[in-house]
Amino acid sequence: MLAIAIEVGMVMLVVGMTHGLVDDAARRVEGVGADVMVQPPGSSFMFGLTSAPMPVKLADRLAEIPRVQAVTPVFFQTNLSGGLNVIYGVDLPSFDRVTGGFAYHAGLPFAAPYDVLVDDLYARANHVKVGQTLNLLNHDFRVCGIVEHGKGSRIFIPLETIQELVGSRDKATIFFVKCSDPGYVDDVVAAIHQMLPKHNVLSIREYMSLMTSNNLPALDAFVTAMISVAVAIGFLVIFLSMYTTITERTREIGILKSLGASKRYIMGIILREAGLLCALGIVGGYAGTLIAKRVILKSFPTLSVELIPEWWLWAALLALAGTLMGASYPAFQAARLDPVDALAYE
């Protein structure tokens, strides 16, 4: 039962954390409030994997396109200090025009080049307070404010500062474009394509459709591998458990066969017992998954665990399949026992 519960829990948590990671990243980009994003030629829609070859002055040209309300340049930089984070270098005035501005839980906007804003989840997870010093990009920054989560990154520093630190002056990784009305998105995308035919231009709606684990081969392979490991664990444990059970009950099986029990009857007894253990294990796995989710979210506020409804069924089916496969051979062996040999077994 414990092995089945672990199998179900592994499947649901791995899938839930993978989907949660991707969906959370997508929702935070959507939370910026832009309608269109413009990236360099050949760039990936996965933020943090792209260099910054676009000139910041391109924002002025984009702002001249009809029905464009605001444009903001953003510089992405991956930071490995204290975990993997994508830092947003932002021009706060233009970023506020696109996003509608931050909601501050504490502190104030940037007042110096080496100020940093963090969102409330990052602050809670890392016990960060206003006035504290953070080491980012091998440089010390002062936390000037804590803002509501959901607007792109969890860490924001001034655009000019991040450009200076990475040696890319007047460059940007992406431009977020806000339209005067969402109904004009397709027109604006077409106009940008005409102006910048080689650049990667996506509406936020299109970006959201791309941000699934199926479009991320590495994550998809990881999920498949972890599910395979979970099913293998369930299969082996059930196989060993049922094989041991049959060995211990050889005399009882001999008595049943001497009384006229058929091979089918013997196999049915063993498979039903395995099925009952599986059902109880599945219920235990569901309960354990819900408890584990609460513990994970409490311990790591920046993580996201999204339990997909259809995977409740898939996890149960995988556990049942592994159980039946694991119990089938021991059941078959039990059905083949000779009554005389079984009764004489010590």
N, C-alpha and C positions, 0 to 999 in steps of 0.2 A: 504493500500500500504506500509506504513511504517513497519507494522508487518511482511508482506511478505518479505520485503527487509532485515529486521533484521534476519528473519529465514534463508534466503539464505546466508546472510553474516556469520551467526554463523556456518552454516554447512561447508561453504568453508574455513573459517579461522581455525576452529578447525581441520579439516582434513589437511589443508595446514600446520599448525604449527606442527601437530603430525608427518606427513611425513617429514617435513623439519628438525625436531629435530633428527629423526632416520637417515635420509639420510646424514645430516651434520656430525653426529658422524661417520657414516660408511666411508664417503669420507675423513675425517681427518685421520682415521686409514689407509685407502688406500694410503693417501698422505705421510705416513711414508716412503714408497718405498720398504718395505719388501715384500717377496713372501710367507712366511710361518710364523705362530706364534705358539708358544709352551706355553701351560698353565698347571697348576697343575691338578692332577686327580680330577674329579668332579667339575671343575670350570665352571662358566657361561661365555658365549660369550659376556655378557654385562659387559664391563669394569667398574671397580670401585666397583664391588660386590664380588670380590675375595680377599682372604688373600694372603700372600706371603710366601709360605712354600718352594719354590725351591731355592737351593743354587746357588749363582752367578757363582761358578766354573763350573756349568753345561754348561756355554757358551763355555768353552774350548773344551769340548767333542763334542758339536754341530758343532764347527768350523772345527773339524777333519773329518766330513762327506764329502765324495766326492761331488764336485760341489756346496759346500757352500762357498760363497764369504765373507760374514761378518755376525756376530751375535752381537746383543746388548741386554743386560738385562735392563728391565724397571720395576720400582716399582710404582704401582698405589696407590693413596690415595685420598679419597673423602674429600673435604674441604667445610665447610658450612659457612665460614666467607665471607660476602659480596655476598652470593648466592651459589648455588650448582655448584661446579667445581671438576673435576677429575684432580689432579696434577700428572704430570709425573716426577718421579725421574729418571734421566738419567745419564749414563756415557757418557759425551759429545764426546770424541774421537771415541768410537765405534758407538755411535748414528749417528755421522756425516758420518761414513763409510757406514752405511746402508741407510741413508736418502739423502746423497749427501751434507749435511750441511745446516745450516739455512741461509736465506737471511735477513740481518740485516737492519732494517729501522733506527735504532739509537742504540748507545751503542756498547758493546763488549760482548764476552762470559764470563762464570763464571770466577771470579778472586778470590773469597773467598767462604768459605763453606755456608754462608748465603746470597748468591746472587740468584736472580731469573730472569728468562727470561719470558716475556709475549708476546703473539702475538699482532698484530696491532689492531685486532677487540676488544680484551679485553682492550687494552690500550685506544682505542677511547671510548668504552662504560663506562669505569670507570675513564676516565680522568687521566690516569697514564702516568708519564714521567720518563725518566732515572734519577736515583738518588733518586727517591721517595721510601718511606718505605711502605711495604705491610705486614699486619699481616696474616700469613698463619700457620695453624696447631698450633695456640697459640704461635707463635714466629714471631719476626720481621725480614723481609728480605729486602734487598736493590735491587731495580730494576736495573740490570746492562745492560739490552738490551731489545729492542723491535724487534721482528722478524716477518717475513711474516707468515700469518695464513695458516693452512692446513696440518700441520705435527703432527698429533696426538692430543695433548692437547692444551690448551691455556695458561697453566702455566707450567714451567719447573724449577726444582731445582736439585742440584747435588744429585746423587744416594746415596752417603755415608751419606749425611745430612738427607735425608728422612728416611734412614734405622735407623739412630741414634735417630731421633725424635720419631719413632713409636716402637723402641725396636726390630727391626728385622735386626740385622747385617748380612751382607753377604747373604741377601735373595733378591729374585726378584719375581715379580708377573707374568711376561711374558718375553719370549725371542722372539725378532723379528729376523727372519733369511732371509738373502738375498742370492739368488742363483746366480751362475755365468752366468746363462742364464734362462729366464722364462720357456723355454721348459723343464727344468729339475725339475720343481716344484713337479710333481707327484713322481719322483724318490726320491727326498729329503724327502718328506712327508712319503713315505714308509720306508726309512732308519731311520727316527726319530721314527716312530712307532715301528720299530724293536728294537731300542735302548731303548725307553721309552714306553713300551706297555700300561701303565696305564695313561699316560699323555694325555691331550687334545691337539691334533695337527690339525690345520686347515690351509689350504691355504687361502690367502687373498681373492681369488676368491670365495671360499666356504663361508667365513665369510660375504662377501658382500651379498650373496644370503640369508643368515640368517637374516640380519639386515633389516627387514621389520616390520611394525606395526602389521601385522598378527601373527608374531612370538613372539610378546610381549603382553601377555594376558591383563595385566593391562591397557596398552595404548589402545588396541582394545576395551575393555569394556568402557573406558573413552569416546572414540569417539562415540560409540553406545549410551551411556547415553546422551551426549551433543546433538547429532542429534535428539534423541527422545524428549528432552526438546524443541528444536527449532521447530520441527513439531507440538508439542502440543501447543506452543505459536501461531503459524499460524492458527491452527485449531480453537482454542478458540476465537481468535480475529475475524476471518472471521465469525464464527458462531454468535457471539454477534452482529457484524456489520450488517449482513444480516437479522438477526431476528429483530433488531431495524428498519432497512429499511422497512421491510414488515409491521411492526406495524404502521409506519408513512405513508405508502402508501395504507392502507387498502381500503380507498374510491376509489382510482384509480384502484385497482385490481377489486373492485366491478363493476366499470364502464366497464372495459374490459370484465368481465364475462357476464355482462348483454348484451353486444354487440355480444356475441357468442364466446369469447375466450375460448379455451379448456384448460383443466388442463395441458396438455403437453406444450401448448404455454406459459402459465404463468410460469411454471417451467423453460422453456427455457430462458425466459427473465432474470430471477433471476440468473440462472447459467451462462449465457453469461456475465452479469454484474460482477459477481464474478470472472469469467475467465479473463475479461479485467483488473480488479484491480490486479489480480495475475500476469498477464503479465507485467504490469507497475511496480509492486513490484519486480519482478525478475530482470528486467533491472536496477532498482534502487539498488537492492542488489549486482548485478555485479559491478556497478560503485562504490558503497560504499566499496566493498571488495578490489578493486584495490587501492582506496584511503587509506583504513585502512592498507593495506600491506605496502605502502610507509611510512606511519606514524610509524608503528611498527619497520620497518627496520632502520628508521632514529633515532628513540628513543632508540632502543635496538639493536645495531649492531651485538651482538653475537647470536641473534636469527635468525632462518631461516624459511621463509614461502614459501612453495612450493605448488603453486596452480595446482592441478592435473587436466589435461584437461577433463577426464571423469567425474570428480565431478562437473564440470560446468553443465553438463546435469543432473546428479543425483540430484543436489540441486534444479534445476528447476522442475524436476519430483516430488520430495518430496513436494515442495511448491504447485504444482498444485494438487497433491493428497490431501494434507491437506485442500486446498481451496475448492475443490469439495465436500469433506466429510463435511466440516463445513457449506457449503451453501445448501447441499441437504435437510436437515430437514426443515430449514426455507422455502425453495422452495416448498417442499411437503405440508407444512402447508398453504402456500399461495394458492396453487392449490385447496385445500379443502374448502376454504372460500365459504360460501353461499352468492350469489350476493345480496340478500335482506339485510342480516345482515351487509355485507360490506358497502353497500350504506348508511345504517343508522348509521355507526360508526362515532363517534365524536373524 
